[in-house]
Amino acid sequence: KTQRRGPAMLPAGARVRPAHPTLSAALPGFLNPVFGPREVTGLLGGSVTVKCFYPQTKVNRHDRKYWCRESTRSCQTIVSSNGYTAAGYQDRASIIDYPEQSLFQINISQLALGDRGTYRCGLGLNSRALSFQVKVDVSEGNSLRLSCFRHLNHSS
């Protein structure tokens, strides 16, 4: 069974995910209309910035933007554009909407290992929203070992 989606026929339930965000903007009828990076990594104690893009419409321009953390049953809001910031994130999470560019940016600082997980950036209400899944990883950092050897040239 197929269903009509724009100019092409796709099997019911099919999802097309292009490799590049520019293609998402060019083909809005085929894809999740909210998109961003699939994964971000920050260093322990450092910060991450996530940019999420959304379709340019009057409704979206004024709709609530949010960043939430997925759990088994729901997605708990961390920060949203209506001024909410969850406990434990007040001094380290922010969200800025750039409606003229159809994007919003989430900044999380003072990263801890407990910040590793799956999040969503989205528009509207968490349970009925347009959203995009983003995995956050926190690295403890790589120690860099540099070994220097002096090449001795022995000639007879």
CORUR-V202578 format. One record per residue. RES is the residue in one small letter. SS is DSSP state (H for helix, E for strand, L for the rest). PHI is phi as a letter, one per 40 degrees, with the letter a starting at -180 (999 if undefined). D_CENTER is the distance of its C-alpha to the mean C-alpha in whole Angstrom. Layout:
res->RES ss->SS phi->PHI d_center->D_CENTER
res->RES ss->SS phi->PHI d_center->D_CENTER
This chain:
res->k ss->L phi->999 d_center->33
res->t ss->E phi->b d_center->31
res->q ss->E phi->b d_center->29
res->r ss->E phi->c d_center->29
res->r ss->E phi->b d_center->26
res->g ss->L phi->g d_center->27
res->p ss->L phi->c d_center->29
res->a ss->E phi->b d_center->28
res->m ss->E phi->b d_center->29
res->l ss->E phi->b d_center->27
res->p ss->E phi->c d_center->28
res->a ss->L phi->d d_center->27
res->g ss->L phi->g d_center->23
res->a ss->L phi->c d_center->22
res->r ss->L phi->b d_center->19
res->v ss->L phi->b d_center->18
res->r ss->L phi->b d_center->15
res->p ss->L phi->c d_center->16
res->a ss->L phi->c d_center->15
res->h ss->L phi->b d_center->14
res->p ss->H phi->d d_center->12
res->t ss->H phi->c d_center->16
res->l ss->H phi->c d_center->17
res->s ss->H phi->c d_center->15
res->a ss->H phi->c d_center->16
res->a ss->H phi->c d_center->20
res->l ss->L phi->b d_center->20
res->p ss->L phi->c d_center->18
res->g ss->L phi->c d_center->21
res->f ss->L phi->c d_center->20
res->l ss->L phi->b d_center->16
res->n ss->L phi->d d_center->13
res->p ss->L phi->c d_center->13
res->v ss->L phi->b d_center->10
res->f ss->E phi->a d_center->8
res->g ss->L phi->a d_center->5
res->p ss->L phi->c d_center->5
res->r ss->L phi->c d_center->6
res->e ss->E phi->a d_center->7
res->v ss->E phi->b d_center->7
res->t ss->E phi->b d_center->11
res->g ss->E phi->b d_center->13
res->l ss->E phi->c d_center->16
res->l ss->L phi->d d_center->18
res->g ss->L phi->g d_center->19
res->g ss->L phi->c d_center->17
res->s ss->L phi->a d_center->14
res->v ss->E phi->b d_center->10
res->t ss->E phi->b d_center->8
res->v ss->E phi->b d_center->5
res->k ss->E phi->b d_center->6
res->c ss->E phi->b d_center->6
res->f ss->E phi->b d_center->10
res->y ss->L phi->a d_center->12
res->p ss->L phi->c d_center->16
res->q ss->L phi->c d_center->18
res->t ss->L phi->b d_center->21
res->k ss->H phi->c d_center->23
res->v ss->H phi->c d_center->21
res->n ss->H phi->c d_center->18
res->r ss->H phi->d d_center->19
res->h ss->H phi->b d_center->20
res->d ss->L phi->c d_center->18
res->r ss->L phi->c d_center->16
res->k ss->E phi->b d_center->13
res->y ss->E phi->a d_center->11
res->w ss->E phi->b d_center->9
res->c ss->E phi->b d_center->10
res->r ss->E phi->b d_center->11
res->e ss->E phi->c d_center->12
res->s ss->L phi->b d_center->16
res->t ss->L phi->c d_center->19
res->r ss->L phi->b d_center->20
res->s ss->L phi->a d_center->17
res->c ss->E phi->b d_center->14
res->q ss->E phi->c d_center->15
res->t ss->E phi->c d_center->14
res->i ss->E phi->c d_center->13
res->v ss->E phi->a d_center->13
res->s ss->E phi->a d_center->14
res->s ss->L phi->c d_center->16
res->n ss->L phi->c d_center->19
res->g ss->L phi->h d_center->19
res->y ss->L phi->c d_center->19
res->t ss->E phi->b d_center->17
res->a ss->L phi->c d_center->18
res->a ss->L phi->d d_center->21
res->g ss->L phi->g d_center->20
res->y ss->L phi->b d_center->17
res->q ss->L phi->d d_center->19
res->d ss->L phi->c d_center->20
res->r ss->L phi->b d_center->17
res->a ss->E phi->b d_center->14
res->s ss->E phi->a d_center->14
res->i ss->E phi->b d_center->12
res->i ss->E phi->b d_center->14
res->d ss->E phi->c d_center->14
res->y ss->E phi->b d_center->16
res->p ss->H phi->c d_center->17
res->e ss->H phi->c d_center->19
res->q ss->H phi->b d_center->17
res->s ss->L phi->f d_center->15
res->l ss->E phi->a d_center->11
res->f ss->E phi->b d_center->10
res->q ss->E phi->b d_center->9
res->i ss->E phi->b d_center->8
res->n ss->E phi->b d_center->10
res->i ss->E phi->b d_center->11
res->s ss->L phi->b d_center->15
res->q ss->L phi->f d_center->18
res->l ss->L phi->d d_center->15
res->a ss->L phi->b d_center->18
res->l ss->H phi->d d_center->18
res->g ss->H phi->c d_center->17
res->d ss->H phi->c d_center->14
res->r ss->L phi->c d_center->13
res->g ss->E phi->i d_center->11
res->t ss->E phi->b d_center->9
res->y ss->E phi->b d_center->7
res->r ss->E phi->b d_center->7
res->c ss->E phi->b d_center->6
res->g ss->E phi->a d_center->9
res->l ss->E phi->b d_center->13
res->g ss->L phi->g d_center->16
res->l ss->L phi->c d_center->17
res->n ss->H phi->d d_center->15
res->s ss->H phi->c d_center->17
res->r ss->H phi->b d_center->18
res->a ss->L phi->b d_center->15
res->l ss->E phi->c d_center->13
res->s ss->E phi->a d_center->10
res->f ss->E phi->b d_center->7
res->q ss->E phi->c d_center->6
res->v ss->E phi->b d_center->4
res->k ss->E phi->c d_center->7
res->v ss->E phi->b d_center->8
res->d ss->E phi->b d_center->11
res->v ss->E phi->b d_center->14
res->s ss->E phi->c d_center->17
res->e ss->L phi->c d_center->20
res->g ss->L phi->g d_center->21
res->n ss->L phi->b d_center->24
res->s ss->L phi->c d_center->27
res->l ss->L phi->c d_center->29
res->r ss->L phi->b d_center->32
res->l ss->L phi->b d_center->34
res->s ss->L phi->b d_center->38
res->c ss->L phi->b d_center->40
res->f ss->L phi->b d_center->43
res->r ss->L phi->b d_center->46
res->h ss->L phi->c d_center->48
res->l ss->L phi->c d_center->52
res->n ss->L phi->b d_center->54
res->h ss->L phi->c d_center->57
res->s ss->L phi->b d_center->60
res->s ss->L phi->c d_center->63
